[in-house]
Amino acid sequence: MAGIRPITEKFLENNYLFALQFREGFVFGRVIRRRICQYKPWPLIDATGAAVDIDPSSHQAELRFRDPRNPSNDLLYLSSTTNAGLPWFFHGAFGLKPQQVNMYIRYPEGETIPGKFPAVDPIRPMSGDDISPLNSLVSPYETPTDYHEVVITPLQHISAEYYNKDPERTHQPVLNILFCLYWVQLFRETTHPELIAGIAARRYKATFLTAGFGDCPEGIGAQMMEDWKVKPILLDEAMTLGGRL
């Protein structure tokens, strides 16, 4: 589909610059190191580790992405704001099969599903709404795409609901969970004003990411702002740092 790219083409390399948008504004930095994390195949399981099969024309309530070997572990949860002295976060996507299954991401878990048309009613996973769902047509199992490009920041759980569109057969969703884990250096207004301004004004090549996914960035939160030692700022404000416009 035009405009949709494999998520691997969006992964950042070491020393790449980025701007990460939160609800309050942007933080700026560069990748110090990274690790690609993949779980394939990942069959849908419940909180006990039992396989989840979805009946024909039926809905599956919200579930986390748990480790089948130890279901108490959430694969995509970062329990600390930093690691080895550096801020860190996940960036990636999901591939899905079979084609009869729709997937509806909730991030953070329990929150409203983003990505709908502004003028339509909320997306209803229980009804299998075909309003921006994730499925194998837009994010194939073998090649997860940026159709739902997700940035998972620390201390946040992500989950999903599912709907089996097949009116005759039971299906178990199987995912290709493909993420890159970044350890980063964040720039501060007091130490890197010209670099921040250059990224904001697009004078330097940098990737712009959104915390969460969809149309509404997530908030940074007081704990992460304290531990990351940065305060998000607006792009217009960032462009004026260092005395340049």
Secondary structure as UniProt FT lines:
FT   TURN            2..3
FT   HELIX           7..9
FT   TURN            14..15
FT   STRAND          17..22
FT   TURN            23..24
FT   STRAND          25..43
FT   TURN            47..48
FT   TURN            56..57
FT   STRAND          58..64
FT   STRAND          66..67
FT   TURN            68..69
FT   STRAND          70..74
FT   TURN            75..76
FT   STRAND          82..83
FT   TURN            84..85
FT   STRAND          86..97
FT   TURN            99..100
FT   STRAND          101..106
FT   TURN            109..110
FT   TURN            118..119
FT   HELIX           125..127
FT   TURN            136..138
FT   HELIX           146..148
FT   STRAND          150..152
FT   TURN            154..155
FT   STRAND          159..164
FT   STRAND          174..186
FT   TURN            189..191
FT   HELIX           193..200
FT   TURN            201..202
FT   STRAND          207..210
FT   TURN            214..215
FT   HELIX           222..228
FT   HELIX           235..239
FT   HELIX           241..243
//
